Amino acid sequence: MSLRIALDGMGGDAAPGIVVDGAALACEADPELRFLLFGDEGRLKPELDKHPSLRRAVELVHTPDAIGPEVKPSMALRQGRNSSMRLAIDAVRDGRVAAAVSAGNTGALMAIAKIVLRTLPGIDRPAICGVFPSRSRPVAMLDLGANVACDAGTLVQFAVMGTVFARALLRRETPVIGLLNVGTEDLKGDDVVRRAAAMLKQSPPPIRFGGFVEGTDIVDGAVDVVVTDGFTGNVALKIAEGVARLFRDSLKEAFTGTLRGKLGYLVARPALLRLRERFDPRRHNGAMFLGLNGVVVKSHGGTDALGFSNAIRVAADLVRQDTNARITEEMGAFRHALEPVQGAAAS
């Protein structure tokens, strides 16, 4: 059975080329995929002509408007009604597609998606959820930037959404939730995280709270899902990306700077290739906007075709696992149980 996904053809640093090339890779791996591609036909058609086998899977919808990386979310809402990004989100709302994927302006994408799609029942704020590599297995983390400040109840909602996500996409039967803090002791942190911890400790199954975690616990794989506010989560994400680039560039310099280094690379090449594949950010590309009444996935703006194809795969998995319906069901089941817990924590 075919699965239709809307693509923002003009979003991303190297659009539209990486969008079309990524769609071709995704369709090759998953022939059931179909795409509604929004953007400038004059720029998209030459890219599509490079992939004759993709044409049967793509319906091209022309629009000359696009939202640039410098556009503020408020401006995108007012003036971007005919943009490729907005039309892709509108297609999700109208039921023409099952999901939307964009590598464009993150703030604009979140603002448009929240206004057009609204949030799921029981969810106050959507969260950006991403996947980090760790020593043992991938770790989900939210929020990565949608909500700079959160109250305790919102963090608990993130824990519910993270639990569903980890079960659906990471295949964890009983995922462990960790609350990011400046220490693991119960008295560490501000009132918000301590109140959220008190609520999570008393939350009914399947919430499995593992307590506070520190930054090093993320890469150690101490928990399956890390919950935090968007300010802290985004800082952690950018630091992780920066350290990964530093490590990559330093390794390249070490192996190309001298003849001895070049000879060493020939010996170490198989192990280095395995290492590169494991930590390749393109294979973890695709941040999910959890909590919206529709599936929206944000690809990294600087990714290539392989990274964008992975974002498409993430969107397809979210739809096929019926993630939003599961979040709604579990949030509804928890709502009554959480109310007395929230009241007790507040008092």
Backbone torsions as a table, in degrees:
resi	resn	phi	psi	omega
1	MET	NA	130.3	-175.2
2	SER	-72.0	152.4	178.9
3	LEU	-127.0	121.9	-174.8
4	ARG	-101.1	130.2	-177.9
5	ILE	-128.7	135.7	176.6
6	ALA	-86.2	137.2	179.6
7	LEU	-121.1	131.3	172.0
8	ASP	-80.6	98.8	-172.9
9	GLY	-69.5	-16.3	-174.7
10	MET	-109.2	3.9	-178.4
11	GLY	-91.7	133.8	177.6
12	GLY	119.9	155.9	-176.9
13	ASP	-63.3	-34.7	-176.4
14	ALA	-113.9	25.2	177.6
15	ALA	-73.8	152.4	3.6
16	PRO	-90.7	-0.9	-174.4
17	GLY	-58.2	-48.7	-176.2
18	ILE	-69.2	-26.5	179.3
19	VAL	-67.7	-48.6	-179.4
20	VAL	-68.7	-44.1	178.6
21	ASP	-62.6	-39.2	178.2
22	GLY	-65.8	-39.0	177.1
23	ALA	-63.3	-37.5	178.8
24	ALA	-65.0	-43.3	177.7
25	LEU	-63.4	-42.7	-179.3
26	ALA	-64.9	-39.6	-178.8
27	CYS	-70.5	-33.3	176.8
28	GLU	-64.5	-39.1	179.5
29	ALA	-79.1	-27.1	-176.3
30	ASP	-137.8	87.3	-174.9
31	PRO	-62.8	-12.8	179.7
32	GLU	-79.0	-8.6	-177.3
33	LEU	-74.9	141.5	173.4
34	ARG	-132.4	150.1	-173.1
35	PHE	-129.5	141.5	169.0
36	LEU	-108.3	108.0	-170.5
37	LEU	-104.1	119.0	-177.6
38	PHE	-105.8	134.1	176.9
39	GLY	159.1	-171.1	-178.4
40	ASP	-73.5	113.5	-176.2
41	GLU	-59.9	-36.3	-179.5
42	GLY	-62.6	-28.3	178.6
43	ARG	-95.7	-30.1	-176.9
44	LEU	-80.9	-36.7	-175.3
45	LYS	-62.0	-44.6	176.5
46	PRO	-59.4	-32.9	177.3
47	GLU	-70.4	-39.8	178.5
48	LEU	-66.1	-33.5	-179.6
49	ASP	-63.8	-20.0	177.3
50	LYS	-74.5	-14.2	-176.7
51	HIS	-128.9	76.2	-178.1
52	PRO	-55.6	-34.4	-178.5
53	SER	-71.3	-17.3	-179.3
54	LEU	-82.4	-22.4	-173.1
55	ARG	-57.9	-36.2	-179.1
56	ARG	-66.9	-20.6	-176.1
57	ALA	-99.9	-1.2	-173.2
58	VAL	-121.4	133.1	167.1
59	GLU	-110.9	118.6	-176.1
60	LEU	-92.8	126.3	178.2
61	VAL	-115.2	115.7	-174.7
62	HIS	-78.3	135.0	167.7
63	THR	-151.5	133.5	-178.4
64	PRO	-81.5	-11.3	-172.8
65	ASP	-93.0	143.5	176.5
66	ALA	-144.9	153.8	178.6
67	ILE	-100.3	117.8	-177.9
68	GLY	-77.8	168.5	-177.6
69	PRO	-68.1	-20.8	-177.0
70	GLU	-92.6	-5.0	-176.1
71	VAL	-73.2	130.4	178.3
72	LYS	-72.4	149.4	-179.8
73	PRO	-54.9	-41.6	-179.7
74	SER	-62.8	-39.4	177.8
75	MET	-67.8	-39.1	178.9
76	ALA	-62.5	-37.5	178.5
77	LEU	-67.3	-38.8	-176.0
78	ARG	-79.3	-40.7	-170.3
79	GLN	-113.0	0.7	-175.7
80	GLY	-106.1	26.5	-174.9
81	ARG	-65.3	-23.8	180.0
82	ASN	-110.2	16.8	-179.4
83	SER	-77.7	161.3	179.1
84	SER	-62.3	-35.2	179.1
85	MET	-67.4	-48.0	-177.7
86	ARG	-64.3	-41.8	-178.6
87	LEU	-66.7	-32.2	176.8
88	ALA	-66.2	-41.8	177.6
89	ILE	-67.8	-40.7	177.6
90	ASP	-58.6	-36.5	-179.7
91	ALA	-64.5	-34.0	175.3
92	VAL	-66.8	-46.8	-179.7
93	ARG	-59.1	-40.9	-175.2
94	ASP	-81.4	-2.9	178.7
95	GLY	78.8	13.3	179.1
96	ARG	-77.2	-25.0	178.3
97	VAL	-137.2	165.5	-179.9
98	ALA	-92.8	-17.6	-177.0
99	ALA	-162.7	165.7	175.9
100	ALA	-131.4	144.9	178.8
101	VAL	-130.8	133.5	178.7
102	SER	-143.8	144.2	173.0
103	ALA	-106.0	16.0	-175.4
104	GLY	-84.8	-163.5	-177.4
105	ASN	-52.8	115.7	-174.8
106	THR	-63.6	-47.0	-179.1
107	GLY	-61.2	-43.1	178.7
108	ALA	-65.7	-41.6	-179.2
109	LEU	-62.7	-44.2	179.3
110	MET	-65.8	-43.5	-179.2
111	ALA	-62.1	-46.6	-179.7
112	ILE	-64.9	-46.0	-178.0
113	ALA	-61.9	-39.9	-178.7
114	LYS	-68.6	-39.3	-179.9
115	ILE	-72.0	-43.5	-174.8
116	VAL	-76.4	-43.8	-172.8
117	LEU	-94.9	-22.9	-173.7
118	ARG	64.5	179.2	-178.9
119	THR	-101.5	162.7	177.6
120	LEU	-70.3	156.0	176.3
121	PRO	-56.4	132.1	178.7
122	GLY	87.3	-4.9	-179.8
123	ILE	-108.8	121.8	179.5
124	ASP	-82.3	-40.5	-177.0
125	ARG	-137.6	135.1	173.0
126	PRO	-72.6	159.3	-179.4
127	ALA	-131.9	148.5	174.1
128	ILE	-89.5	122.2	-177.3
129	CYS	-115.8	128.3	177.0
130	GLY	-125.5	172.2	-178.6
131	VAL	-120.1	129.1	179.6
132	PHE	-109.0	142.6	171.1
133	PRO	-74.2	151.3	176.4
134	SER	-140.1	-178.5	-178.9
135	ARG	-60.8	-35.7	-173.4
136	SER	-105.4	-55.0	-176.3
137	ARG	-157.1	164.1	-176.4
138	PRO	-59.2	146.2	-179.7
139	VAL	-121.5	131.0	176.5
140	ALA	-86.3	146.2	179.3
141	MET	-142.3	134.6	176.2
142	LEU	-152.1	141.6	11.2
143	ASP	-99.0	148.1	-177.8
144	LEU	-107.7	19.8	174.3
145	GLY	144.9	-4.0	-177.7
146	ALA	-76.2	-31.1	-175.4
147	ASN	-129.1	103.9	-176.5
148	VAL	-62.4	-40.9	179.2
149	ALA	-125.2	140.1	-178.5
150	CYS	-134.0	149.9	170.2
151	ASP	-94.3	176.8	-174.8
152	ALA	-64.0	-40.4	-179.6
153	GLY	-61.9	-38.3	178.6
154	THR	-65.6	-39.7	177.7
155	LEU	-63.5	-35.3	176.8
156	VAL	-66.4	-41.0	175.9
157	GLN	-60.8	-39.8	176.3
158	PHE	-60.3	-38.3	179.8
159	ALA	-63.7	-39.3	178.1
160	VAL	-64.4	-47.9	-179.5
161	MET	-63.9	-39.7	178.8
162	GLY	-64.9	-36.0	177.3
163	THR	-63.0	-46.6	179.1
164	VAL	-63.1	-44.0	-179.6
165	PHE	-60.8	-45.8	-178.2
166	ALA	-64.5	-36.2	177.8
167	ARG	-71.1	-39.9	-174.3
168	ALA	-77.3	-46.1	-173.0
169	LEU	-103.8	-31.4	178.8
170	LEU	-94.7	-4.1	176.3
171	ARG	60.6	39.0	175.5
172	ARG	-97.6	120.3	-175.9
173	GLU	-65.6	-46.2	178.4
174	THR	-131.4	77.3	-176.0
175	PRO	-64.2	143.0	179.2
176	VAL	-94.2	130.4	-179.7
177	ILE	-98.4	131.8	174.5
178	GLY	-119.3	139.9	179.7
179	LEU	-102.3	116.8	-175.1
180	LEU	-67.3	131.7	-175.2
181	ASN	-150.3	176.3	179.9
182	VAL	-84.2	1.1	178.1
183	GLY	-174.1	166.7	-177.7
184	THR	-93.9	-9.9	-179.3
185	GLU	-71.5	149.6	-175.7
186	ASP	-61.2	-29.4	-176.4
187	LEU	-87.7	-3.5	-179.3
188	LYS	-77.6	156.2	174.7
189	GLY	91.8	173.8	179.8
190	ASP	-87.0	-178.4	-176.1
191	ASP	-62.6	-34.0	-176.4
192	VAL	-64.6	-50.9	-177.0
193	VAL	-69.8	-34.0	177.9
194	ARG	-68.0	-38.5	177.7
195	ARG	-66.7	-41.7	177.9
196	ALA	-62.9	-39.4	178.2
197	ALA	-63.1	-41.0	178.9
198	ALA	-62.0	-39.6	179.3
199	MET	-69.2	-41.0	-178.7
200	LEU	-68.1	-34.0	177.9
201	LYS	-62.0	-30.5	-177.3
202	GLN	-99.8	2.0	-178.5
203	SER	-70.9	144.8	-179.9
204	PRO	-74.4	163.5	174.5
205	PRO	-59.1	152.4	8.9
206	PRO	-89.8	12.8	174.1
207	ILE	-61.7	124.9	178.8
208	ARG	-124.6	96.9	-173.0
209	PHE	-87.4	125.0	-178.9
210	GLY	-99.2	3.9	178.4
211	GLY	94.0	-168.5	178.8
212	PHE	-73.3	147.2	173.9
213	VAL	-131.3	154.7	175.6
214	GLU	-103.5	174.4	-177.9
215	GLY	-57.7	-38.6	-179.6
216	THR	-66.6	-23.8	-179.7
217	ASP	-69.7	-21.4	179.9
218	ILE	-64.6	-51.8	-178.2
219	VAL	-76.6	-18.1	175.8
220	ASP	-78.7	-14.4	-179.1
221	GLY	71.9	33.0	-177.3
222	ALA	-67.1	-28.5	178.1
223	VAL	-134.0	171.2	179.3
224	ASP	-91.4	-30.9	-177.8
225	VAL	-134.6	129.4	175.8
226	VAL	-107.0	126.0	-178.7
227	VAL	-110.1	132.7	178.0
228	THR	-159.5	174.4	175.6
229	ASP	-79.2	165.1	-174.6
230	GLY	-66.4	-30.3	178.9
231	PHE	-64.8	-52.8	-179.0
232	THR	-65.6	-41.4	-179.0
233	GLY	-63.6	-40.2	-179.9
234	ASN	-69.3	-38.9	176.2
235	VAL	-61.3	-44.1	178.9
236	ALA	-61.9	-40.2	179.6
237	LEU	-63.3	-47.0	-178.1
238	LYS	-66.1	-38.4	177.1
239	ILE	-63.2	-43.3	179.8
240	ALA	-61.9	-42.3	178.9
241	GLU	-64.9	-40.6	-179.9
242	GLY	-66.2	-42.5	178.6
243	VAL	-64.5	-39.0	178.8
244	ALA	-63.1	-42.0	177.7
245	ARG	-66.1	-41.1	178.6
246	LEU	-60.9	-44.6	179.7
247	PHE	-63.2	-44.5	-179.5
248	ARG	-62.2	-47.9	-177.8
249	ASP	-67.3	-38.1	179.7
250	SER	-67.0	-39.0	179.0
251	LEU	-65.5	-41.7	179.1
252	LYS	-63.3	-42.3	179.3
253	GLU	-63.9	-40.3	-178.8
254	ALA	-64.7	-35.5	-175.5
255	PHE	-90.9	-9.2	-179.5
256	THR	-116.9	-6.7	-174.4
257	GLY	-76.2	-28.1	-176.7
258	THR	-137.1	163.6	177.6
259	LEU	-63.5	-40.3	178.6
260	ARG	-61.7	-39.9	178.3
261	GLY	-63.7	-40.2	179.6
262	LYS	-65.5	-39.5	177.0
263	LEU	-65.9	-39.6	177.3
264	GLY	-62.5	-35.4	179.6
265	TYR	-63.6	-40.0	180.0
266	LEU	-59.6	-36.6	179.4
267	VAL	-73.7	-42.1	-173.6
268	ALA	-88.6	-2.9	-171.7
269	ARG	-53.6	-47.3	180.0
270	PRO	-58.2	-43.5	180.0
271	ALA	-67.9	-37.9	180.0
272	LEU	-66.6	-36.9	177.8
273	LEU	-64.8	-40.1	177.0
274	ARG	-65.0	-39.7	179.0
275	LEU	-64.5	-43.1	-179.7
276	ARG	-63.5	-40.3	-179.9
277	GLU	-66.0	-38.9	-178.2
278	ARG	-65.5	-39.1	-175.0
279	PHE	-106.4	14.2	178.6
280	ASP	-63.0	115.1	-177.6
281	PRO	-62.7	-22.5	179.4
282	ARG	-65.1	-31.1	-178.4
283	ARG	-79.3	-8.7	174.9
284	HIS	-112.6	11.8	-175.6
285	ASN	-73.9	144.1	178.7
286	GLY	117.6	91.9	178.0
287	ALA	-94.0	132.9	-174.7
288	MET	-93.7	137.9	172.3
289	PHE	-91.1	87.8	-177.1
290	LEU	-80.3	142.5	177.3
291	GLY	102.2	-6.0	177.3
292	LEU	-86.0	154.9	176.8
293	ASN	-83.6	58.0	-177.5
294	GLY	161.3	156.4	-176.4
295	VAL	-95.1	120.8	177.2
296	VAL	-132.3	131.4	179.7
297	VAL	-123.5	132.1	179.2
298	LYS	-102.3	119.0	173.7
299	SER	-87.2	149.7	175.2
300	HIS	-60.5	135.2	-176.1
301	GLY	-64.0	-27.8	-177.2
302	GLY	-98.7	14.9	-176.5
303	THR	-76.9	173.6	175.6
304	ASP	-110.0	-167.7	-176.0
305	ALA	-61.6	-40.4	179.7
306	LEU	-63.3	-43.6	178.1
307	GLY	-63.1	-42.1	-179.5
308	PHE	-67.3	-36.1	177.7
309	SER	-64.1	-33.0	177.8
310	ASN	-69.2	-37.1	176.2
311	ALA	-62.2	-38.1	176.3
312	ILE	-63.8	-42.2	178.7
313	ARG	-61.3	-41.3	178.7
314	VAL	-60.6	-44.6	178.8
315	ALA	-60.4	-43.2	179.4
316	ALA	-63.5	-40.7	178.8
317	ASP	-63.9	-41.9	178.9
318	LEU	-59.5	-41.2	180.0
319	VAL	-69.3	-47.6	-175.3
320	ARG	-67.5	-28.5	177.2
321	GLN	-86.9	2.0	177.7
322	ASP	53.0	45.0	-171.9
323	THR	-60.3	-43.4	-177.5
324	ASN	-63.8	-40.6	178.6
325	ALA	-64.8	-36.4	179.5
326	ARG	-69.9	-38.0	176.2
327	ILE	-63.0	-45.0	179.7
328	THR	-61.0	-43.8	-178.9
329	GLU	-63.4	-47.4	-176.7
330	GLU	-73.1	-33.7	177.5
331	MET	-67.1	-37.7	177.0
332	GLY	-65.3	-38.9	179.7
333	ALA	-68.8	-33.5	-178.9
334	PHE	-81.8	-23.0	-168.5
335	ARG	-56.3	-48.5	-178.1
336	HIS	-69.4	-35.1	178.8
337	ALA	-71.0	-30.6	-177.5
338	LEU	-80.2	-24.7	-175.7
339	GLU	-58.7	-50.1	178.3
340	PRO	-66.5	-32.1	178.2
341	VAL	-65.8	-43.1	178.5
342	GLN	-62.3	-40.7	-179.8
343	GLY	-64.6	-42.1	-179.5
344	ALA	-66.8	-39.4	179.9
345	ALA	-67.3	-38.6	-179.7
346	ALA	-65.7	-35.4	-178.0
347	SER	-84.4	NA	NA
